[in-house]
Structure formats: structure tokens, C-alpha cells
């Protein structure tokens, strides 16, 4: 019973961490904390064994709902990280195009080449 309560509490803590708007530095700290909490929760799942009382079943339903919310929040964070990575990759390319905008222009641009002799 105690393991199930602790599991639900740790899930709520993770949801609270993810509910806050995070910049890059805060996001990294939050991800580290969430990773630690996930490991702790994994250890707790081994302690949760049947048979379950009606109170434990209610806590189990609550835990499942919270897990679904947590999965959605983690997916959102993952999407933001992917977006930031794409932007970071794209930025050097755009900087180079501003430095030398004619680098990739074809050499035959504007010329007529007659192939007949």
C-alpha cells in the first residue's frame, strides 16, 4: 500500500516539473530529476504485488491516469527538444549563407554555351 502511494506521489512530482515552462537550462535539470524519479518508481513497481484491496485499486486507477498524463507531457518535452535540435542544426547553414551568398551559384549562370562547332 505504501509503495503505491509513493509511486503516485512521485508521478505527481514529475507532472509538476513538466507543467512549468522550461528554458534549455531548466529543462536539462528537470530531465535529470525526472530520470531519477523514474528509476525510483521502477524500484517501487517491484514492491506492488496483488491481491489488492479496494483502496489500492482506486490508487492504481489514479496511477494509470497520472501515467497517461505523464507520457503526454514527456512527449511534448521530446518534441520541443527535437525542434530545438533542428533549429540548432539549421542555424549554422543560414549563417554561412549570409557570409557568402554566392557560394552555391552555378558557374554557368547567365551564359550561353553553344555545343555545335
BAFI-3210 file (N, C-alpha, C; in Angstrom, 3 decimals, decimal comma, padded with zeros to 6 digits):
// residues 117
n [1|2|3|4|5|6|7|8|9|10|11|12|13|14|15|16|17|18|19|20|21|22|23|24|25|26|27|28|29|30|31|32|33|34|35|36|37|38|39|40|41|42|43|44|45|46|47|48|49|50|51|52|53|54|55|56|57|58|59|60|61|62|63|64|65|66|67|68|69|70|71|72|73|74|75|76|77|78|79|80|81|82|83|84|85|86|87|88|89|90|91|92|93|94|95|96|97|98|99|100|101|102|103|104|105|106|107|108|109|110|111|112|113|114|115|116|117]
n.u [000,830|001,900|003,944|002,535|001,287|003,547|004,498|002,465|002,778|005,357|004,908|003,159|004,899|006,656|004,892|004,345|006,852|007,073|004,986|005,681|006,873|009,790|013,117|016,155|018,257|016,846|015,251|017,073|017,891|015,406|014,906|016,960|016,181|013,695|014,501|015,800|013,610|012,073|013,629|013,438|010,715|010,533|011,756|009,853|007,683|008,225|007,634|004,916|002,441|-000,155|-002,648|-005,043|-006,572|-009,725|-009,153|-006,509|-006,931|-008,265|-006,207|-004,496|-005,909|-005,818|-003,076|-002,624|-004,008|-002,492|-000,042|-000,615|-001,027|001,529|003,049|002,130|003,007|005,767|006,153|005,601|007,746|009,819|009,245|009,735|012,476|013,413|012,671|014,273|016,769|016,668|016,528|018,997|020,720|020,078|020,791|023,692|023,960|022,367|023,753|026,173|025,233|024,615|027,111|028,512|026,778|026,837|028,039|026,965|026,042|025,515|028,159|027,722|025,798|023,684|025,072|025,532|026,053|027,254|026,865|027,537|030,005]
n.v [-001,195|001,237|001,539|001,964|004,414|006,069|005,795|007,104|009,684|010,369|010,386|012,552|014,600|014,593|015,402|017,986|019,146|019,086|020,682|023,295|026,098|025,596|026,650|026,038|025,393|024,945|022,881|020,823|020,306|019,524|017,223|015,567|015,273|014,037|011,662|010,468|010,159|008,392|006,086|005,547|005,072|002,782|000,923|000,869|-000,319|-003,003|-003,652|-003,529|-005,705|-008,128|-009,561|-006,922|-004,395|-002,605|000,089|000,177|-000,488|001,775|003,653|002,554|002,964|005,739|006,059|005,025|006,871|009,172|008,345|008,273|010,989|011,866|010,581|011,950|014,543|014,116|013,422|015,887|017,426|016,044|016,587|019,355|019,343|018,045|019,954|022,130|021,008|020,715|023,419|024,282|022,879|023,998|026,647|027,182|026,740|028,761|030,986|030,778|031,166|033,841|034,969|034,331|034,691|033,934|031,537|029,013|029,338|028,409|027,885|028,374|030,213|032,398|032,330|031,470|028,486|027,172|024,173|023,261|022,984]
n.w [000,000|000,825|-001,027|-003,398|-002,870|-002,685|-005,262|-006,733|-005,665|-006,546|-009,270|-009,459|-008,711|-010,879|-012,900|-012,034|-012,358|-015,140|-015,879|-015,643|-017,541|-019,385|-019,915|-021,786|-019,920|-017,516|-018,387|-018,765|-016,124|-015,093|-016,597|-015,691|-013,014|-013,382|-014,585|-012,443|-010,707|-012,203|-012,113|-009,375|-009,194|-010,745|-009,098|-007,114|-008,363|-008,291|-005,713|-005,547|-005,301|-005,991|-003,772|-004,264|-002,309|-002,174|-001,863|-002,726|-005,379|-006,298|-005,991|-007,852|-010,245|-010,289|-010,500|-013,055|-014,668|-014,095|-015,114|-017,853|-018,342|-017,723|-019,704|-021,976|-021,384|-021,348|-024,016|-025,200|-024,230|-025,461|-028,149|-028,170|-027,670|-029,973|-031,867|-031,075|-031,586|-034,377|-035,099|-034,120|-035,786|-038,234|-038,003|-038,293|-041,072|-042,176|-041,273|-042,719|-045,300|-045,231|-044,952|-047,336|-049,912|-052,610|-052,932|-053,646|-056,207|-059,540|-061,930|-064,600|-064,805|-066,457|-068,822|-072,264|-073,810|-076,680|-078,186|-080,660|-083,260]
ca.u [000,000|002,782|004,677|001,616|001,136|004,792|004,509|001,568|003,379|006,485|004,330|002,654|006,063|007,124|003,931|004,545|008,075|006,837|003,933|006,291|007,582|011,208|014,096|017,093|018,971|015,864|014,786|018,094|017,776|014,141|015,054|017,775|015,341|012,678|015,182|015,999|012,304|011,648|014,353|012,848|009,395|010,738|012,007|008,588|006,753|008,521|007,038|003,460|002,040|-001,536|-004,004|-005,252|-007,818|-010,461|-008,417|-005,354|-007,409|-008,517|-004,899|-003,979|-006,567|-005,267|-001,702|-002,699|-004,375|-001,347|000,970|-001,005|-000,727|002,979|003,522|001,829|003,905|007,111|006,155|005,696|009,126|010,620|009,003|010,448|013,902|013,656|012,558|015,478|017,893|016,547|016,893|020,435|021,376|019,782|021,386|024,992|023,784|021,861|024,836|027,107|024,634|024,700|028,503|028,876|025,522|027,027|028,869|026,328|025,507|026,135|029,173|027,239|024,616|023,596|025,914|025,033|027,106|026,865|027,505|027,920|031,298]
ca.v [000,000|002,394|001,663|002,532|005,841|006,728|005,789|008,178|010,964|010,650|010,724|013,928|015,494|014,692|016,215|019,376|019,619|019,271|021,676|024,617|026,386|025,348|027,015|024,930|025,012|024,372|021,620|019,810|019,925|018,808|015,887|014,782|014,952|013,082|010,378|009,921|009,735|007,200|004,947|005,262|004,469|001,421|000,081|000,753|-001,216|-004,367|-003,842|-003,546|-007,075|-008,440|-009,075|-005,512|-004,000|-001,630|001,355|000,030|-000,454|003,187|004,270|002,020|003,696|007,088|005,957|004,818|008,161|010,066|007,863|008,711|012,425|011,989|010,200|013,049|015,656|013,746|013,531|017,313|017,848|015,423|017,352|020,630|019,067|017,786|021,233|022,893|020,395|021,087|024,833|024,405|022,383|024,895|027,958|027,402|026,829|030,085|031,953|030,692|031,744|035,293|035,374|034,214|034,301|033,460|030,334|027,879|029,719|027,617|028,657|028,682|031,041|033,547|032,165|030,590|027,628|026,568|022,857|022,984|023,551]
ca.w [000,000|000,928|-002,291|-004,382|-002,546|-003,047|-006,728|-007,167|-005,266|-007,438|-010,571|-009,338|-008,702|-012,257|-013,654|-011,632|-013,010|-016,568|-016,110|-015,678|-018,787|-019,151|-020,926|-022,008|-018,693|-016,592|-018,960|-018,502|-014,705|-014,915|-017,185|-014,758|-011,846|-013,824|-014,771|-011,105|-010,194|-012,960|-011,543|-008,067|-009,439|-011,248|-007,926|-006,372|-009,053|-007,864|-004,390|-005,678|-005,653|-005,629|-004,032|-003,994|-001,657|-002,990|-001,783|-003,605|-006,762|-006,620|-006,178|-009,113|-011,342|-010,282|-011,006|-014,508|-015,257|-013,975|-016,052|-019,187|-018,405|-017,719|-021,037|-022,903|-021,056|-021,795|-025,475|-025,524|-023,980|-026,518|-029,373|-028,042|-027,813|-031,395|-032,561|-030,760|-032,289|-035,790|-035,220|-033,897|-036,992|-039,346|-037,778|-038,953|-042,527|-042,535|-041,042|-043,834|-046,496|-045,116|-045,120|-048,742|-050,545|-053,976|-052,882|-054,298|-057,511|-060,609|-062,647|-065,942|-064,644|-067,331|-070,011|-073,307|-074,345|-077,944|-078,236|-082,056|-083,661]
c.u [000,872|003,544|003,803|001,407|002,383|004,918|003,661|002,171|004,530|005,990|003,797|003,795|006,585|006,190|004,082|005,800|007,845|005,785|004,507|006,930|009,087|012,052|015,128|017,776|018,021|015,390|015,786|018,039|016,514|014,240|015,900|016,967|014,296|013,300|015,404|014,682|011,790|012,345|013,771|011,480|009,522|011,010|010,713|007,627|006,991|007,877|005,514|003,046|000,584|-001,569|-004,175|-006,582|-008,509|-009,760|-007,190|-005,769|-007,685|-007,198|-004,278|-004,596|-006,021|-003,848|-001,697|-003,042|-003,198|-000,230|000,653|-000,715|000,781|003,564|003,292|002,764|005,329|007,225|006,290|007,119|010,037|010,460|009,738|011,953|014,245|013,625|013,806|016,696|017,865|016,968|018,393|021,212|021,229|020,523|022,761|024,876|023,313|022,916|025,826|026,512|024,627|026,134|028,913|027,642|025,689|027,847|028,273|025,704|026,252|027,082|028,705|026,035|024,681|024,461|025,206|026,199|026,579|027,615|027,933|029,253|031,284]
c.v [001,256|002,613|002,305|004,029|006,619|006,838|006,947|009,537|011,339|011,019|012,159|014,937|015,686|015,551|017,693|019,959|019,931|020,326|023,086|024,860|026,314|025,912|025,893|024,462|024,362|023,014|020,506|019,347|019,121|017,384|014,996|014,357|013,899|011,705|009,685|009,395|008,494|005,959|004,547|004,601|003,040|000,464|-000,143|-000,224|-002,673|-004,684|-003,927|-004,925|-007,299|-009,363|-007,630|-005,295|-002,977|-000,276|001,311|000,046|000,975|003,923|003,808|002,727|005,106|007,079|005,794|006,124|009,131|009,649|008,301|010,197|012,653|011,637|011,317|014,231|015,352|013,793|014,984|017,825|017,295|016,178|018,691|020,431|018,818|019,085|022,085|022,334|020,737|022,534|025,030|023,919|023,372|026,226|028,130|027,511|028,217|031,156|031,944|031,311|033,272|035,778|035,359|033,762|033,718|032,178|029,196|028,219|028,925|028,484|029,054|029,614|032,256|033,449|031,248|029,787|026,966|025,233|022,499|023,624|023,948]
c.w [000,000|-000,376|-003,361|-004,136|-002,965|-004,558|-007,262|-006,832|-006,204|-008,842|-010,554|-009,352|-010,126|-013,098|-013,301|-012,274|-014,481|-016,866|-016,213|-017,034|-018,523|-020,282|-020,983|-020,732|-017,683|-017,089|-018,677|-017,052|-014,460|-015,467|-016,275|-013,548|-012,214|-014,042|-013,430|-010,541|-010,924|-012,421|-010,188|-008,231|-009,931|-010,088|-007,136|-007,042|-008,665|-006,514|-004,442|-006,181|-005,234|-004,421|-003,563|-003,284|-002,552|-002,980|-002,699|-005,073|-007,201|-006,851|-007,496|-010,311|-011,449|-010,857|-012,528|-015,214|-015,224|-014,934|-017,475|-019,373|-018,493|-019,089|-022,042|-022,649|-021,511|-023,311|-025,906|-025,331|-025,079|-027,831|-029,338|-028,216|-029,276|-032,195|-032,323|-031,482|-033,778|-036,001|-035,044|-035,112|-038,145|-039,208|-038,421|-040,467|-042,924|-042,288|-042,195|-045,090|-046,428|-045,342|-046,589|-049,523|-051,945|-054,049|-053,702|-055,645|-058,576|-061,423|-064,053|-065,907|-065,578|-068,586|-071,009|-073,833|-075,603|-078,061|-079,659|-082,357|-085,107]
res [x|x|x|x|x|x|x|x|x|x|x|x|x|x|x|x|x|x|x|x|x|x|x|x|x|x|x|x|x|x|x|x|x|x|x|x|x|x|x|x|x|x|x|x|x|x|x|x|x|x|x|x|x|x|x|x|x|x|x|x|x|x|x|x|x|x|x|x|x|x|x|x|x|x|x|x|x|x|x|x|x|x|x|x|x|x|x|x|x|x|x|x|x|x|x|x|x|x|x|x|x|x|x|x|x|x|x|x|x|x|x|x|x|x|x|x|x]
***
